[in-house]
Amino acid sequence: MSGFRDNVILLYLAAIGAIFGVTLSTAGREEILLLVPILSLGATLLVTQHFSIIGALSVYCACEIGRAISSAIPQWDASATLADYRKSRTGFRSLGQVLLVQVPAASALAMNWQHWHFRLEWQSGVWWCGLVFLICCAWLEARATKYRRRVFAQINWNEAPSGTPVKCAN
């Protein structure tokens, strides 16, 4: 399942690299960079949706399957090891997404700062759309992180001894 997310990120980075490469090698063509926020929003939509689905699947495995199955060995999704990892690494995924997706989009807008004026030129309209897309990327990232934290809060990570299933909020 993470292969899809990895492919989206690789394609996104390849496209961004090509766009920045063309722009930096040809003087006076900075407007090409205005494509970056559009691509950033698409990548953010796909990656955050994937992130949210993984969170929902983890809770499903820990709570719903965990209720149906009793065993001496806890599932990975309900393990104390994963709970400890989540506590210490909560922000790394969000930070990585900001660095890989939002920083290039913000850089592209910064390199085209001269188009921020309210003029009846296509570059100004695309610049403002790019800024709205960048804000949408930040909102989607925050929303996905909040959702994942909320669904993980449903799991009682202090699993009872003797392998009884974790307790989940209803």
Residue pairs with C-beta under 8 A, 6 or more apart in sequence:
1 50
1 54
2 54
4 46
4 50
5 46
5 47
5 50
5 51
8 43
8 46
8 47
8 50
9 43
9 47
9 100
12 39
12 40
12 42
12 43
12 100
12 101
13 100
15 39
16 36
16 39
16 104
19 32
19 33
19 35
19 36
19 39
19 108
20 33
20 36
20 104
22 29
22 32
23 29
23 30
23 32
23 33
23 111
30 111
30 112
31 112
31 115
31 123
31 126
33 107
33 108
33 109
33 111
33 112
34 108
34 109
34 112
34 115
34 123
34 126
34 127
34 130
35 108
36 104
36 105
36 107
36 108
36 130
37 105
37 108
37 109
37 129
37 130
37 131
37 133
37 134
37 137
38 129
38 130
38 133
40 101
40 102
40 104
40 105
40 133
40 134
40 137
41 133
41 134
41 136
41 137
43 101
44 97
44 101
44 102
44 136
44 137
44 140
44 141
45 140
47 97
47 101
48 97
48 140
48 141
48 143
48 144
49 144
51 93
51 144
51 148
52 144
52 147
52 148
55 147
55 148
55 151
55 152
56 151
58 77
58 151
58 152
59 77
59 151
59 152
59 154
59 155
59 168
61 75
61 76
61 77
61 78
62 75
62 77
62 78
62 155
62 166
62 168
63 154
63 155
63 166
63 168
64 168
65 75
66 75
66 77
66 78
66 165
66 166
66 168
67 165
67 168
69 75
69 165
70 163
70 164
70 165
71 163
72 162
72 163
73 163
74 80
74 159
74 163
74 166
76 82
77 155
78 155
78 157
78 159
78 165
78 166
79 159
80 157
80 158
80 159
83 155
83 157
86 152
90 145
90 149
93 145
94 141
94 142
94 145
97 141
98 138
98 141
101 137
102 134
102 137
102 138
102 141
105 130
105 133
105 134
105 137
106 134
108 130
109 127
109 130
109 131
109 134
112 123
112 127
112 130
115 121
115 123
115 124
115 126
115 127
116 124
116 127
116 128
116 131
117 124
118 124
153 169
154 168
154 169
155 166
155 167
155 168
156 166
156 167
156 168
157 166
159 165
159 166
160 167
